[in-house]
Amino acid sequence: MTEMRTGLGNKLLEIRKKALANGMITKGIDEILLSLNKGERDMKNIEIEVKGSIMTVTIDLSKQFGRSASGKTTIIATTAGNVEVAPGVNLGVNCYKK
C-alpha cells in the first residue's frame, strides 16, 4: 500500500504495521489512510513513495493544472505545502513551467 506520508499518516502506518504483525484487523486504519490520501492535502499530480530510506517522487509532466496565483507560470504538480515523508523529514514540491 502506497500512502501519502503526513505526520498523522506516519503514526497510523506504524500502528498498522504493529497490528498486522500481531494478526489484528486494520480496516479502520486503512480507511483513515485512504481518507488522508484523498483529502487532507490538495496535492496535484504527484505521488510520493517511501520504502526504507529511499523516496521516489513521480510527476506526470504531460499534465497541467492552470495558471499559478500570480499568473506567471503554469502548474504541473504540487505538494501544496510541505509534507512529512519520514519522521523529521519534509518535502515541498512545486513543478511548473513558464
Secondary structure, 3 states (H helix, E strand, C coil): CCCCCCHHHHHHHHHHHHHHHCCCCCHHHHHHHHHHHHHHCCCECEEEEEECCEEEEEECCCCCCCECCCCCCEEEEECCCCEEEECCEEECCEEEEC
